[in-house]
Amino acid sequence: MPCNVTNLDRYLRILVGAVLIILAVMGVIGMWGWIGIVPLATGIFRYCPAYTLLGIGGNKSAK
């Protein structure tokens, strides 16, 4: 799997995913907050399947 997520994109995904999960655990936003697992995982693994399907990608140097 080639990396297709830039560093800035990666950090934002991890931050947003973690915030959503924390808010879901605290009961502030409800069950839909668990969707934060998706951006968290794509940030950690530096690969976004949607980028591949749409033909876009950020990290050109990683190819």
Summary of the structure (lengths in Angstrom):
residues: 63
radius of gyration: 12.9
end to end distance: 9.8
largest distance: 40.9
contacts: 162
relative contact order: 0.26
helix: 70%
strand: 0%
